[in-house]
Structure formats: structure tokens, C-alpha cells
């Protein structure tokens, strides 16, 4: 009996030893697997940040000549002049996160456009393959094992992928390039009546109101809309548009009528408004006598210097306004309105618009002739027989714009944007909108991680 007990005790000891060995083996393999998992997390973070760095550099390096950088012709340029191209920036960021692309422990590969990756060959092809707006980063890493070699596993491999989207900010015309636009979200934001006889070239009308009478046109008014300056036929692409309803009599109206448009926020978001700096500041304008910026000769005010003229007080609309050759201006009226109701003449051109890739822009108010900040609710009245030869937008999101008078001898290349816009009375004339001559806001760019 004693021999039997000693045999059983020996078998139990063997089982305990084997169990301990098994637990140690599982623990050591778990350590190797944990190291591999930790490396995978680090590699994914490195790929994500490398993709972000690459798309940011690509946007900064886009050519200043206006060419959209999305082809092999410009995919490796350095227009930012920081010594980097997008691929170098991505590799540098991966390196700072421990993945130095030295082939043996890891490789870092960047693609623009993305290619079909092989990290997960059974997955469906990425929808971003071949799209120049996206940059792909693939990191393959090797993790040396410490305990797994006892079962023949000397290393573990990871493969991670990140795809980022790069779309630069681009200039966007206000209210989709409509020539006349009322931003009020209720009531009648745009109206045409009283026998007005108007031709709009290059842009239509837009009412931001959601009411059933958002845009009204009476039956004794004529509003002809053409698509270009040389067009002889009514436009097939622009016309009357509104968030709410349009009352145009008689029907059918020759240009397209569109309702149910998306409504703009009002007040407008900050990025749509010019971030201007005053080059010349006045309490009241014009000054009583000639200064270094403007010349006063009786009723005639002549601008001598280009720049942004800010007026904090009153604005005398009874003066003739003109500018010397090559002088371009923006007039900011902080509290005053405009009332041209007599025979005053206006011959002005707005500051030029910059190439969209120049940051910061030379002229944030480029294409803007008159600007009334949203807090300025004073009205703008253009009436009478004033002779006007103007180029540049009139942006007054908090003010009412009222147009009436005979402007057959005037030349407008202007976009009129107000809280409301009314065209009435004896209004006669042709208004033209050319996108490059009018204000456009810098639409924010996009940098996002899509995978």
C-alpha cells in the first residue's frame, strides 16, 4: 500500500510540473502577442499622423498659378518653399513616431493617389483608389519575438493603413453667384415691380426667405436674365431662385424658376465675411479738403491711393466719386448708408482679387466695392439719373438695397447682396456679374482622416 501511494504522488508531481510549463508558455506567448499588438497600435497612430502631415503639406505646396495640384505634374512641388514635399513630410512624421522606413524592422510607403493595398487582401477595394484628393500611408513593421521561437515563430508582422483627404480652401462666389440676392429668412426678400425694365447678365436672383412670397415679380415689370455678356437668349441655367415660393406674373417666366433651395444662415458665418484692415480711416467722408488719400475739387472726390477706406460716421452720397488710373478701392461703411438719388456720378473699381493660393491674401476685400458690416442696417438707395460705372460687389447683409431710376447710360459689373433687394419704379438698365471681378469668400479647406 505504501508503494502505491508513492507512485500516485510521483504522477501528481509530473502533472503539476507540466501545468506550470504550460502556464509559462502561454504567459510568454501572451507577452510576444502583446508586444505585437502594442506595435500595431503605435504603427496605426504613426500612419494616421503621417497621412495628416502629408495632406497638409500637399495643400500648402499647391501651385500659386491656380493649377489644382492633383496630377503627376504638380504632385511633388514645393511652392510653400519650406524644403518639403508631401511625401517627405509624411515620412518625417512617421520617423518621429518611431517608424524610420529602414526596411528591416519597418517600411513606410506613401501613395497619391491611393492604390489597392494588401494589408487586408480579402477586403473590397477602397473607394479612394485612384483619387488624387487622397493620400495613403501603409506601414509594415516586424516585431521580434522572445519566447515564441520555441514553437518556431521568430517574428510577428503588422500591416496598417491610413488614408487622408486633402481639399484646399477655394474662393466661392457669394450666394452661388446670383447677381441680386436678399438674405432675409422671412418675408419678401427680393421684389421686382413698378414697371421696372431690367436685364441681368451673368447671374440671376436669389431670395433666402422661406415664405410663400419669398421672391415677387409683378406683371408690369420686365426682368430678362442672360447667362453671359454675349448671350442673346435667356439663360437655361440661371433665373429666379428662392428657398420659399416665387410669385412671378405672368407665367411661364422665360428663365428657370427654382424653389426649395437650401437656406443660408443669417447672420452670415464669419468665414463668408471679409476680414478687412482699414488702410485709411475717416469719421465722415469725404473730408472737407484734400488730403494725402483723396483730392477734393468742389463736388468731385478723386481717390488717389488704392486701399480700404473705412468710414465710421456719415457718408455724403451727393458727391461725384472717381479714382485715378489704376487706383482700386473698397469702401467700408460702419454705420452710414448710401443714397444716390440725384445726378451724382460714380466711377469706381474694387480692389483686385488675389490668386486663391496666396495666404494671407493681399486684399481680403478683393472684389468688394462697398461693404456694410452685418451690424449696419442703414439702407442703400440708388435712384434718379446718377451715372454709375462701377465694378465690384456691394455687400450689405443687414441692410435693405433699393434700386430705382434710369441707368441706361451706366455700366455695372456688380453683385448686390442685402437683407432685402427691391427693384422698382422707373428702374431701367443692364446689370452684369463677372465672377472674377466680384467678391468671393475663402471657403474652408478640408483635411480629414477617411480611413
Secondary structure, 3 states (H helix, E strand, C coil): CHHHHHHHHHHHHHHHHHHHHHHHHHHHHHHHHHHHHHHHHHHHHHHHHHHHHHHHHHHHCCCCCCCCCCCCCCCCCCCCCCCCCHHHHHHHHHHHCCCCCCCCCEEEEEECCECCCCCCCCCCCCCCECCCCEEEEEEEEEEECCCHHHHCCCEEEEEEEEEEEEECCEEEEHHHHCCEEECCCCCCCEEECCCCEEEEECCCEEECCCCCCCEEECCCCEEEEECCCCCCCECCCCEEEECCCEEECCCCCCCEEECCCCCCCCCCCHHHCCCCCCCEEECCECCCCCCCCEEEECCEEEECCCEEEEECCCECCCCEEEECCCCCEEEEECCCCEEECCCCCEEEEECCCCCCCCCCCCCCCCCEEEECCCCCCCCEEECCCCCEEEECEEEEEEEEEEECCECCCCEEECCEEEEEEEECCCCEEEEECCHHHCCEEEECCEEEECC
